[in-house]
Amino acid sequence: MSGQLQNPIYNPPLEPYISILHRDESLLVLDKPSGLLSVPGRDPALADSLATRVQKQFPSALMINRLDKDTSGIVLMSLNKKAHAAIASQFESRTTKKIYQAIVWGEVTGESGEIDLPLAIDPDNKPRHRVDQDNGRPSQTQWRVLERLPLPATRLELRPLTGRTHQLRVHLKALDHPILGDEFYASGEALAASERLLLHAEELSFQHPDGHDVTFHVPAPF
């Protein structure tokens, strides 16, 4: 979800204005900061976004994948239609490999596992989503403990096998381990523990339009 906000006050970060991790004739690999929309919202007050910033410098650039406003990390934009089709099809067929890092509330039991819970939009609380066993779309997330922290909290590596809206955030809430700073799905101490959502898209692997496999990585800023 990139166009709707819980808080009507939108003050996206300005430094760095654009962070380019990689550029070639086909694509841009960008590091989106937390607090910046991937694409502009319908309200003119939500016009500033990663896409609009990049398109001022690269008018042909098109968004391939998106992150929630409050999630930081790797976003791809194509620089021509051929590259866009080649990479977008990999997201649709789920052949890309995505790794996220998150800090969640509480001490997670075990060292690794998989969450398999169907998700659907919450009709009474849009744009939030919820676990819905009757009408939800199949959704799977693999997780692995990276570090156990005070509060208590746990640093996790997350590998989404599907790409549903708010998937990681809803799955972790369903385990009673909401991501710290999540305005949609955390409350109380878990919400107050961080000024930003502690979720970061740190690694993305896919096949470049020229045919070779590539992996891009940007460390979590928390």
Long-range contacts (C-beta under 8 A, 24 or more apart in sequence): 1-68, 1-69, 1-127, 1-165, 1-166, 2-37, 2-38, 2-39, 2-41, 2-49, 2-66, 2-67, 2-68, 2-69, 3-37, 3-39, 3-40, 3-41, 3-42, 3-46, 4-41, 4-126, 4-127, 5-41, 5-46, 5-69, 6-183, 6-184, 7-183, 8-45, 10-37, 10-45, 10-46, 10-48, 11-35, 12-36, 12-37, 12-48, 12-49, 17-53, 18-50, 18-53, 18-54, 18-57, 21-74, 21-216, 21-218, 22-216, 25-79, 25-80, 26-78, 26-79, 26-80, 26-82, 26-83, 26-208, 26-209, 26-210, 27-64, 27-76, 27-77, 27-78, 27-79, 27-83, 27-87, 27-208, 27-209, 28-54, 28-58, 28-61, 28-76, 28-77, 28-78, 28-79, 29-74, 29-75, 29-76, 29-204, 29-216, 30-54, 30-74, 30-75, 30-76, 30-77, 31-72, 31-73, 31-74, 31-75, 31-218, 32-67, 32-71, 32-72, 32-73, 32-74, 32-75, 33-72, 34-69, 34-70, 34-71, 34-72, 34-196, 34-197, 35-69, 35-70, 35-196, 36-69, 37-69, 38-63, 38-66, 38-67, 38-68, 38-69, 38-75, 39-63, 39-66, 50-75, 51-77, 64-88, 64-91, 65-91, 65-204, 67-201, 68-166, 68-169, 68-197, 68-199, 70-181, 70-182, 70-183, 70-196, 70-197, 70-199, 71-197, 71-199, 71-200, 71-201, 72-196, 72-199, 72-200, 72-201, 72-220, 72-221, 73-100, 73-200, 73-201, 73-202, 73-218, 73-220, 74-201, 74-202, 74-203, 74-204, 74-216, 74-218, 75-201, 76-204, 82-209, 83-209, 86-207, 86-209, 87-206, 87-207, 87-209, 90-206, 90-207, 91-163, 94-161, 94-162, 94-163, 95-206, 95-207, 96-204, 96-205, 96-206, 97-159, 97-203, 97-204, 97-205, 97-206, 97-215, 98-159, 98-160, 98-163, 98-201, 98-203, 98-204, 98-205, 99-157, 99-158, 99-159, 99-201, 99-202, 99-203, 99-204, 100-157, 100-158, 100-159, 100-160, 100-168, 100-199, 100-200, 100-201, 100-202, 101-146, 101-155, 101-156, 101-157, 101-158, 101-199, 101-200, 101-202, 101-220, 102-155, 102-156, 102-158, 102-168, 102-172, 102-179, 102-198, 102-199, 102-200, 103-149, 103-153, 103-154, 103-155, 103-156, 103-179, 103-180, 103-194, 103-198, 103-222, 104-153, 104-154, 104-156, 104-172, 104-177, 104-178, 104-179, 104-180, 104-198, 105-151, 105-152, 105-153, 105-177, 105-178, 105-179, 105-180, 105-186, 105-189, 105-190, 105-193, 106-152, 106-153, 106-154, 106-176, 106-177, 107-148, 107-152, 107-154, 108-143, 108-145, 108-154, 108-156, 108-175, 108-177, 110-145, 111-144, 111-145, 112-142, 112-143, 112-144, 112-145, 113-142, 113-143, 114-140, 114-141, 114-142, 114-143, 115-139, 115-140, 115-141, 115-142, 115-143, 115-171, 115-172, 115-174, 115-175, 116-140, 117-170, 117-171, 117-174, 119-164, 119-165, 119-166, 119-167, 119-170, 119-171, 121-165, 127-165, 128-166, 128-184, 128-185, 129-164, 129-165, 129-166, 129-167, 129-170, 130-170, 131-170, 131-174, 137-162, 137-164, 138-162, 139-164, 139-167, 139-171, 141-167, 141-168, 141-171, 151-189, 151-193, 153-180, 153-193, 168-199, 169-197, 169-199, 194-222, 196-222, 198-222
